[in-house]
Amino acid sequence: MPGKVGFIGLGNMGGPMALNLAKAGFSLVVHDIDPKKLDPLIAAGAAVDTSPAAVAGAADRTICMVETTDQAETVIIGDRGIITRAQAGHIVLCMSTIDPFAARRFERRLAERGIAMLDAPVSGGTVRAKSGELSIIVGGAAEIYGACEDLFRAMGKNLFHVGALGHGLAMKLLNNMLGQIQTVAIAEALVYGVKAGLDPQKIYEVIRVSTGSSVQFENRVPRMLKRDFTPGGTIDISYKDQELETAFAKRLGMPLLLANVSQQVYQMARAQGLNKEDGSAIIKVFEKLAGVTVSGGEG
């Protein structure tokens, strides 16, 4: 689909995603509240505008990649939001991880003005955002998905259309919930083993080829052993997502046991001041409780 593409929110995920669109030859108009985040996009040839409304007025499709539901609401249907300047036929791609019920509310408001919307949250962290190998999980009308598949292919490797609007977010929350629960279990297990006198490198070598292994184990343990807590996704963002998961479950009328327990561990990490560290820093909570430190080996 030809025409300009708007991109709002150029943070740790949005910035690399927008750069991949520029590399793929898309004509971009971008906006972020932090002027410093605009510089790489300007260098890549993107135009800059002053508000989400202005971006939407200059584009045919606009991507929203902000952090919270409240921010997405401001960008999409706020007083200076996309809704105020986008023309009928415009498509909004909300790629933020937000409340599915809020996304459906945004969709209804946009539809009143002839504007379409997809929810398209991503998985893969900053590494895959930079490499263009994200998993993109899309909810919305099939024909609208088809009209935006070119954008998704420039940013991602694994594309999934999972149903009506809101279903992309539901799937993303489910995926995040599993990852967060596993991270807590992995951290607890490593500290448990070290407290028992085991070499943490040996724990990694044994478990990674045994039944306790998982993708999350392979991703998290090397970082924990190297004490590399540079954020691919922060404790704060994980906690935000857990709030979405548990609130969504309440709206659905079902209990979530392990999600609520793991959320308390993330809250303990936030209370220790680990807010902006990678999710792997969860191990510090258990280390403090057990009086040991996990490190060593090549990871």
C-alpha positions as CSV (number, residue, x, y, z in Angstrom):
1,M,0.0,0.0,0.0
2,P,1.6,3.3,-1.1
3,G,1.6,6.6,0.8
4,K,3.3,8.0,3.9
5,V,3.6,6.1,7.1
6,G,3.3,7.9,10.5
7,F,5.2,6.5,13.5
8,I,4.6,7.8,17.0
9,G,6.8,6.6,19.9
10,L,10.5,6.1,19.2
11,G,11.6,4.5,22.4
12,N,13.7,1.3,22.8
13,M,11.3,-0.7,20.6
14,G,9.7,2.0,18.4
15,G,13.0,3.6,17.4
16,P,14.5,0.5,15.8
17,M,11.1,-0.5,14.3
18,A,10.8,2.8,12.6
19,L,14.4,2.6,11.3
20,N,13.6,-0.7,9.7
21,L,10.7,0.8,7.9
22,A,13.0,3.6,6.7
23,K,15.6,1.0,5.5
24,A,12.8,-0.8,3.7
25,G,12.0,2.4,1.7
26,F,8.9,3.6,3.4
27,S,8.4,7.4,3.5
28,L,8.0,8.2,7.2
29,V,6.7,11.1,9.3
30,V,7.5,10.7,13.0
31,H,6.8,12.1,16.4
32,D,8.1,11.6,19.9
33,I,7.9,13.8,23.1
34,D,11.7,13.4,23.5
35,P,13.5,15.4,20.7
36,K,16.7,13.3,21.1
37,K,14.9,10.2,19.9
38,L,14.1,11.9,16.6
39,D,17.7,12.3,15.5
40,P,18.3,8.7,14.1
41,L,15.1,8.9,12.1
42,I,16.0,12.4,10.7
43,A,19.3,10.9,9.7
44,A,17.4,8.1,7.9
45,G,15.4,10.6,6.0
46,A,12.2,10.7,8.0
47,A,10.1,13.9,8.3
48,V,9.2,15.1,11.8
49,D,5.9,16.6,12.9
50,T,4.8,18.3,16.1
51,S,1.9,16.1,17.3
52,P,0.1,12.8,16.7
53,A,-2.6,14.8,15.0
54,A,-0.1,16.4,12.6
55,V,1.5,13.0,11.9
56,A,-1.9,11.5,11.0
57,G,-2.8,14.4,8.8
58,A,0.4,13.8,6.8
59,A,0.1,10.0,6.5
60,D,-2.2,7.2,5.3
61,R,-1.3,4.7,8.0
62,T,0.0,5.6,11.5
63,I,1.7,3.3,14.0
64,C,1.4,4.0,17.7
65,M,4.2,2.5,19.8
66,V,4.0,4.0,23.2
67,E,4.3,2.4,26.7
68,T,0.9,2.6,28.5
69,T,-2.8,2.4,27.8
70,D,-3.2,6.0,28.9
71,Q,-0.5,7.2,26.5
72,A,-2.1,5.2,23.7
73,E,-5.4,6.8,24.4
74,T,-3.9,10.3,24.2
75,V,-2.1,9.5,21.0
76,I,-5.1,7.8,19.3
77,I,-8.2,9.6,20.5
78,G,-6.9,12.5,22.5
79,D,-7.5,16.2,21.9
80,R,-4.4,16.3,19.7
81,G,-4.6,12.7,18.7
82,I,-4.7,10.8,15.5
83,I,-8.5,10.9,15.4
84,T,-8.6,14.7,15.0
85,R,-6.7,14.9,11.7
86,A,-6.8,11.4,10.1
87,Q,-8.9,11.2,7.0
88,A,-11.6,8.5,6.3
89,G,-9.8,5.4,5.1
90,H,-6.8,6.0,7.4
91,I,-5.5,3.0,9.3
92,V,-4.2,3.1,12.8
93,L,-1.8,0.3,13.9
94,C,-1.6,0.2,17.7
95,M,1.5,-1.8,18.3
96,S,1.7,-1.0,22.0
97,T,0.9,-3.6,24.7
98,I,-2.3,-2.1,26.2
99,D,-5.7,-3.1,27.7
100,P,-7.6,-5.1,25.0
101,F,-10.9,-3.5,26.2
102,A,-9.5,0.0,25.8
103,A,-8.3,-0.9,22.3
104,R,-11.8,-1.9,21.3
105,R,-13.1,1.4,22.6
106,F,-10.5,3.2,20.5
107,E,-11.6,1.2,17.5
108,R,-15.2,2.2,17.9
109,R,-14.4,5.9,18.2
110,L,-12.2,5.7,15.1
111,A,-14.8,3.8,13.1
112,E,-17.3,6.7,13.6
113,R,-15.0,8.7,11.4
114,G,-14.2,6.0,8.9
115,I,-10.8,5.2,10.3
116,A,-9.8,1.6,10.6
117,M,-7.6,0.1,13.4
118,L,-5.5,-3.0,14.1
119,D,-4.0,-4.1,17.4
120,A,-0.5,-5.5,16.6
121,P,1.6,-6.0,19.7
122,V,5.1,-7.4,19.2
123,S,7.4,-9.9,20.9
124,G,11.2,-10.3,20.7
125,G,12.6,-7.4,22.7
126,T,15.1,-4.8,21.6
127,V,17.4,-7.3,19.9
128,R,14.8,-8.5,17.5
129,A,13.4,-5.0,17.1
130,K,16.8,-3.9,15.8
131,S,17.2,-7.0,13.5
132,G,13.7,-6.8,12.1
133,E,12.8,-10.3,13.4
134,L,10.0,-9.5,15.8
135,S,6.9,-11.6,16.2
136,I,3.9,-9.5,15.4
137,I,0.5,-10.6,16.7
138,V,-2.4,-8.9,14.9
139,G,-6.1,-8.5,15.7
140,G,-8.5,-6.9,13.4
141,A,-10.3,-7.2,10.0
142,A,-8.6,-9.5,7.6
143,E,-8.7,-6.9,4.8
144,I,-7.1,-4.3,7.0
145,Y,-4.4,-6.8,8.0
146,G,-3.7,-7.4,4.4
147,A,-3.4,-3.7,3.7
148,C,-0.6,-3.5,6.3
149,E,1.2,-6.7,5.8
150,D,4.0,-4.8,4.0
151,L,4.7,-2.8,7.1
152,F,4.7,-5.9,9.3
153,R,7.1,-7.7,7.0
154,A,9.6,-4.8,7.3
155,M,9.6,-5.0,11.1
156,G,9.0,-8.7,11.8
157,K,9.8,-12.2,10.9
158,N,6.9,-14.1,12.4
159,L,3.5,-12.6,11.5
160,F,0.2,-13.9,13.0
161,H,-3.3,-12.7,12.3
162,V,-5.2,-14.2,15.3
163,G,-8.7,-12.8,15.0
164,A,-10.8,-9.8,15.7
165,L,-9.4,-6.6,17.2
166,G,-8.3,-7.2,20.7
167,H,-7.2,-10.7,20.1
168,G,-3.7,-9.7,19.2
169,L,-3.4,-8.1,22.6
170,A,-5.0,-11.0,24.4
171,M,-2.4,-13.3,22.8
172,K,0.4,-11.0,23.7
173,L,-0.6,-10.8,27.3
174,L,-0.8,-14.6,27.5
175,N,2.7,-14.9,26.0
176,N,4.1,-12.3,28.4
177,M,2.4,-14.0,31.4
178,L,4.2,-17.3,30.6
179,G,7.5,-15.5,30.1
180,Q,7.2,-13.6,33.4
181,I,6.2,-16.7,35.4
182,Q,9.1,-18.7,33.9
183,T,11.6,-15.9,34.7
184,V,10.6,-15.9,38.4
185,A,10.8,-19.8,38.5
186,I,14.3,-19.7,36.8
187,A,15.6,-17.1,39.2
188,E,14.3,-19.0,42.2
189,A,15.8,-22.3,40.9
190,L,19.2,-20.8,40.3
191,V,19.4,-19.3,43.8
192,Y,18.1,-22.5,45.3
193,G,20.9,-24.5,43.6
194,V,23.6,-22.1,44.6
195,K,22.3,-22.1,48.2
196,A,22.6,-25.9,48.0
197,G,26.3,-25.6,47.0
198,L,25.9,-26.2,43.2
199,D,28.0,-24.4,40.6
200,P,25.7,-22.1,38.7
201,Q,27.4,-22.8,35.4
202,K,26.9,-26.5,36.0
203,I,23.2,-25.8,36.7
204,Y,22.9,-24.1,33.3
205,E,24.8,-26.9,31.5
206,V,22.6,-29.7,33.0
207,I,19.2,-28.0,32.8
208,R,19.6,-26.7,29.3
209,V,19.7,-30.3,28.0
210,S,17.2,-31.7,30.4
211,T,13.4,-31.4,31.0
212,G,13.6,-28.2,32.9
213,S,14.9,-26.2,29.9
214,S,12.9,-23.7,27.9
215,V,13.4,-20.8,25.5
216,Q,13.2,-18.5,28.5
217,F,15.8,-20.5,30.4
218,E,18.2,-20.2,27.4
219,N,17.5,-16.4,27.2
220,R,17.6,-15.6,30.9
221,V,20.3,-17.7,32.5
222,P,23.3,-16.5,30.5
223,R,22.4,-12.9,31.4
224,M,22.0,-13.8,35.1
225,L,25.3,-15.6,35.2
226,K,27.1,-12.7,33.5
227,R,25.3,-10.2,35.7
228,D,24.2,-8.4,32.5
229,F,21.0,-6.5,33.4
230,T,21.1,-4.0,30.6
231,P,17.4,-3.8,29.7
232,G,15.9,-5.6,26.8
233,G,12.6,-5.1,28.7
234,T,12.5,-3.4,32.1
235,I,11.1,-4.6,35.4
236,D,8.7,-1.7,35.2
237,I,7.4,-2.6,31.8
238,S,6.9,-6.3,32.9
239,Y,5.0,-5.1,35.9
240,K,2.8,-2.9,33.8
241,D,2.0,-5.9,31.6
242,Q,1.2,-8.0,34.6
243,E,-1.3,-5.3,35.7
244,L,-2.9,-5.7,32.2
245,E,-2.9,-9.5,32.5
246,T,-4.6,-9.6,35.9
247,A,-7.1,-6.8,35.1
248,F,-8.0,-8.5,31.8
249,A,-8.6,-11.8,33.6
250,K,-10.9,-10.1,36.2
251,R,-12.9,-8.6,33.3
252,L,-13.2,-12.1,31.9
253,G,-14.3,-13.5,35.3
254,M,-11.5,-16.0,35.8
255,P,-8.7,-16.4,38.4
256,L,-5.0,-16.2,37.6
257,L,-2.9,-17.8,40.2
258,L,0.8,-17.8,39.1
259,A,0.5,-14.5,37.3
260,N,-0.5,-12.8,40.5
261,V,2.2,-14.5,42.5
262,S,4.9,-13.6,40.0
263,Q,3.7,-10.0,39.9
264,Q,4.4,-9.7,43.6
265,V,8.0,-10.7,42.9
266,Y,8.3,-8.0,40.3
267,Q,6.9,-5.6,42.8
268,M,9.5,-6.7,45.3
269,A,12.2,-5.9,42.6
270,R,10.7,-2.5,42.1
271,A,10.8,-1.9,45.8
272,Q,14.5,-2.7,45.7
273,G,15.0,0.0,43.0
274,L,15.4,-2.4,40.1
275,N,12.7,-0.7,38.0
276,K,14.8,0.1,34.9
277,E,16.9,-3.1,34.9
278,D,16.2,-6.0,32.7
279,G,13.7,-8.7,33.8
280,S,16.6,-11.0,34.5
281,A,17.4,-8.8,37.5
282,I,14.5,-10.6,39.3
283,I,17.2,-12.9,40.5
284,K,18.4,-10.2,42.9
285,V,15.2,-10.6,44.9
286,F,15.8,-14.2,45.6
287,E,19.5,-13.6,46.2
288,K,18.7,-11.1,48.9
289,L,16.3,-13.5,50.6
290,A,18.8,-16.4,50.4
291,G,22.0,-14.4,51.2
292,V,23.8,-15.7,48.1
293,T,24.9,-14.3,44.7
294,V,24.6,-16.2,41.5
295,S,27.4,-15.6,38.9
296,G,30.1,-17.3,37.1
297,G,31.2,-19.2,34.0
298,E,30.6,-18.3,30.4
299,G,26.8,-18.4,30.6
